[in-house]
Structure formats: C-alpha cells, structure tokens
C-alpha cells in the first residue's frame, strides 16, 4: 500500500486534532503540513509494521514539542465553542484530553503518542477532568440494579467532582427519580431488577428533556442493532472505570446544556 493510501484516511482526524489543540485552522494545518513534510523527507518515519493512525499522531506531537505553540485557553470542540478554560492544565494535559475524548485513543495509546507513560497520562487526564468538573459540576443519575456496581459508579462520580442525584433499580424508580432530581447526565443499565427495561426508562426521560446518556450494559447487542437511533455513549460490562470517566467528560464536552444542570 502506498504512503498516500495509508495516510489519507487519517488526515481528517489529524487536522481536527491539530486545529482543536491550537485553536485556529491556519496553525493546526501548518503543523499537519510539517508532519507530512517530515514523512516525505524520511518515509521510514512511517514503519510498515506500526499502527498508521497512532504513528501519525505521534509524529505530529513530536513536531509540536519541537516548535511549541501558544494553545487556546479552552478545550475546543471541533465545530463548536471553547466551553472550558483549561489554562490551569499543562499543555501536555490538554493534548492528552483531546486525544482521549475527541480522538478516542486509550491511555496507553495516548502515552505512546505523547512519548510518556500510562501513569503520567492517567494523572494528566485526572487533572484535566477535575478542571472540567469544577466548571461543569452536574448531577448524575444512576440506573443500575446491582448494588456493588451502583456503589462503584457512585464513588467514581463523586470522585470526579460531580454529585449523584440518586440510584434507581427499576424503570418506575428511574422515571420517578428523574422527575424530582432533574440530573444533567444519566448512567444506565439495560436489564433492571424487576425485568423492566433501562432503555424504556431512558426513552421516557429523553422524551421530556435532552440530556446525555451513557449505557453501561452486559447486553450491548440490544442497543447496537444497526437501526437508528443508537446511543452515542456505550460501555460493555465488565467496564473499565477510566473509560467511563472519559465518556462522562466527552458527554459534557459535546453537550453544553448539561453545564448548567442542577
């Protein structure tokens, strides 16, 4: 496969990331152009046995490190505004945040791209997430019938700086809880204690308001049917806590109306 065929599919994501990081189209595209020029001069920079997307983002990050930029203060969502002031987060932390939330890289992939280690990246992400939570504290409702899982999720939510508005074990409890707590985000299981449906509970809630929902389920096939609409945020059980935290912050980044939720 030619270099152009290997690079082409990843260019939109590379440009999106560079623009979000620098805050401007011109600056972002200039760094992407420098990345491509590096590959033209040294094709060996794109090894045949590597993951092309990860390699490209790693090259871009090394170029940014060589020619530091004055990054935008906010976390820029492509196509949107900059809802959060992350000036207190170090530049590498803002890079890690965008790689994890916007580009979907895992912690170890992000560490590789930024020439760091997993523990450091986890610390940087926790710091960036704390900044977001401080500016976007919201109530999070949990729909989960397994007590230990519900407690783990509640502990995670509180640790992120948000608050738990309540835990529901059935569809009826979930609808009643939403009615009096009005959370800004919902974490929902699919199969509930009395045989009722978390999907139905969420559909009822979404018919009355527009808030992000993250499904955490052992039955992803019930949601990934190939028919629209499908959930934007879905985690399979057993879940990784870091993945859920990333999705919560991604939901807040992409859904500005939750910032003011009680």
N, C-alpha and C positions, 0 to 999 in steps of 0.2 A: 504494500500500500504506500502511495506517495505521501510525502510530508504534508502537502496541502490537504489531502483526504483525511489524514489523521488529525490535523489542527482545526480544519474548517468547522466541524460540528461543535467545537468547544468555544469558538470565538465569541458568540453572543454572551455566554456566561462570563467569559473573561472580561469583556468590555463592561458588562453590567457591574461586576465586582469593582473594577478599577474606577468607574465613574462614581459608584456609591462611596468608595473609600476617599476619593479626592474631592468629591462634591461638585465637579464640573465635567462636562463632556470632553472638553479640549484636553484637560490634564489627564483624565483617565485614558483617553485614546492615545495620548502621547506615550504613556507607559506601556500600553499594549503594543504600539508600534516598535518601541525599543525591545520588547520581548521577542517579537517576530524577527527583528534585525539580528538579534543575538543568535537565533536559530539558523538564519541564512548564513551567517558567518561561520557558525560551528554546528552543523547538522547533528553532531554527536551529543548535543545538549538534549536531544530527544531520543533517548535509547529505545531500541525496538522492544525490549522486554519490560518497559515500565508502563504504568497507567498514564495514558496521554494527558488526561484532564489534570491529574494531580501534578504531573511534571510541569505542565504549562503554568499552573498557579504557583508552583514553587519557583519557577524562573521569574515570573512577574514579581513575586515577593522579594527575591534577591535583588532585582533591579531597583525596587522601591527602597530597599535597605541601603543600596549604594548611592542613591540620589534622593535623600529624604524629602518628603513633601509636607506642606502645611495642611493637615487634614481638616475637613469640615468639623465643626463642633458637634453637630448632630449625627445620629445614626440615620443615614439617608436610605429610605426605602425606594428602590427604583420605581420611577413614575409617580412618586409622592413627595411629601414634605419631609422635614427632619424633625420628628416629634420629640426627640430626646436630646438633651445637652449632655454629651459624654466627654466633655473636656477634661473631667477628672480621671478618665480612663486612659492609660498609656496607649500610644499608637498601636503597638502590637496587640493590645487587648481589643481595640476596635477592629483590627484585622481579623482576629480570632472570632469575634462576634459575627461579623459579616460572613465569614467562611462557614460558620456553624449554622446560622439562622437563615441566611439568604441562599447560600450555595449548597447547603445540605451535607457538608463534609463532617465526618465523625471526629472525635477528639484526637485520635491517633493520626488520622489523615491531616488534620489541621496542624498538628505538631510537626509532621513531616514537611508540610508546605512552608511553615514558618521557621524551619530549622531549629526546632525546640523539642521539648519532651512532653509527654502526656500530663504529668503532674503540674508542670508550669502552665500549660494551656488550660487545664481544669481550674487552676487558681485565677487565671486571667478572665475566663468566662464567668466564674462566680462573681468576680469584681464588677464586670460589665452588667451582669444580670442584677446585681444589687443596686447599681445606679438606675437601671430601668425600673425596678420595683419601687425605689424611693420616689420616682417621678410618676409612676403609674400604678400605685397601690390599688388593688381591686379586691372585691370579694369573689371567692371561688367556691362553687358548689360541687360537691362530690356525690355522684350516683354510683354506689358500689355496695353489694350485699355481703362481701367477705370482710369481716371486721378487721383482720390484720392488714389486708391491703388498704382498706379505707384509712386506717390509722397511719400507715406508711405514707400515703398520699397527703394526708392532713399535715403530718410532720414536715414533709417536703415543702408544701405550700407555705406554711408558717416560716420555715427556714429561709424561703425566698423573699420574705418581707410582705407577703400578701396575707389575707385572712380567710379562714374557712367559714362560709356562711351557714354550713350545715352538711350533714351526711344523710342521704336518702337510700333506703334499701329496696323500695318498690316504686313502680310507676306512679301510684297515687301519692306516695310520700314525696316524690320528686316534684310533681306538679304543685303540691301544696307548699313545699319548701320554697320553690321559685316564687310563688305568688306573694309571699311575705318577706323574702330576703332580697330579691332582685339582684342576683350576682352579676359580675362583669364577665365571667367565664365559667364554663361547665366542664368537669371531667366526668365522663360517663362510661359505665359498663353497658353491655348489651343485654345479657341474660340476668334477670334480677330474682330476688329471693322467692317471691310467690309465683314465679313463672311468667311474670309480666315483662314488658319489653322496655329497655332503656332507649331504644330507637324511637318508640312511640312517645315516651316521655319527652325526649328531645324535640321531636317534631311538634308536639303541643307547645312547648316553650318557644320554639322558633316561629310558630305561627303568631306569637304575641310580641316578640321582640327580636332584635338582631344582635346576637352575641356569639362569640366564637365557642365552639365545642370541640373538645379533644376526646375521641373514643379510645378507651383502653380495654381491650377485649381479647378473650381467647377464641373468638369466633369472627375473625376479620372477613371471612368469606360471606358473612351476612351483610356486609357493607360494601365490599369490593365485588359488585355484581356485573360491572361493565355498563350499568344503566345509570343515567343521570337523574337526580344529583347524587354525588358521592361525597363523603366527608373530606374536608381539606386536611384534617389532622387525625391520624390513626396510629395507634401503638398496639402491638400484639403482646399478649401475656405469654410467658413472664416478661415483664417490661424492664428496661434499663432506666433508672432514675434520671440519669443525665439526659437521656433522650427526651423524657417527659419535660424536664426543665427547659430544654432548648425549644420544644414545641410551644410551651406556655409563653415564652418570651417572643417566639416567632408570631404567635397569635396576637400578642399585644402590639408588636411592631406593625403588623399588617391590618389591624382593626382599631383605628384611632378612637372610635367611640367608646371603647372599654376603659379608656384612661380616666374618665370622669365617673365611672360606675361606683355606686356606693358599696 
